[in-house]
Each structure stands twice: as C-alpha cells, then as structure tokens.
Amino acid sequence: AAEKSDGYSAMLAPRELPPPRTWPVPPQN
C-alpha cells in the first residue's frame, strides 16, 4: 500500500498512518 496515497491508505489504516491533507479528520484523543 502506498504511504502517500492521498488518504487511500489512511482509510485502510487510519490508526497507523497520519491523517491526509485532502480531508479533515476528527481528533481521536
């Protein structure tokens, strides 16, 4: 999986990868 896939990989593993700059992600503190 590409690490810089504009949020694609972020959807697959949002817990392992940082939120993409394409869409805002609610803080999971």
C-alpha positions as CSV (number, residue, x, y, z in Angstrom):
1,A,0.0,0.0,0.0
2,A,1.3,3.4,-0.9
3,E,2.0,5.6,2.1
4,K,1.3,8.7,0.2
5,S,-2.0,7.7,-1.5
6,D,-4.0,10.9,-0.8
7,G,-5.9,9.3,2.0
8,Y,-6.4,5.9,0.4
9,S,-4.0,4.1,2.7
10,A,-5.3,6.4,5.5
11,M,-8.7,4.8,5.0
12,L,-7.1,1.3,5.2
13,A,-5.1,2.0,8.3
14,P,-6.0,5.4,9.9
15,R,-4.6,4.2,13.2
16,E,-1.1,3.6,11.8
17,L,-0.9,6.4,9.3
18,P,-1.4,10.2,9.9
19,P,-4.5,12.0,8.5
20,P,-4.1,13.0,4.9
21,R,-4.2,16.7,3.8
22,T,-7.1,16.1,1.5
23,W,-9.8,15.7,4.1
24,P,-10.1,16.7,7.8
25,V,-10.1,14.0,10.4
26,P,-11.8,14.4,13.9
27,P,-9.3,14.2,16.8
28,Q,-9.2,10.8,18.4
29,N,-7.6,11.9,21.7
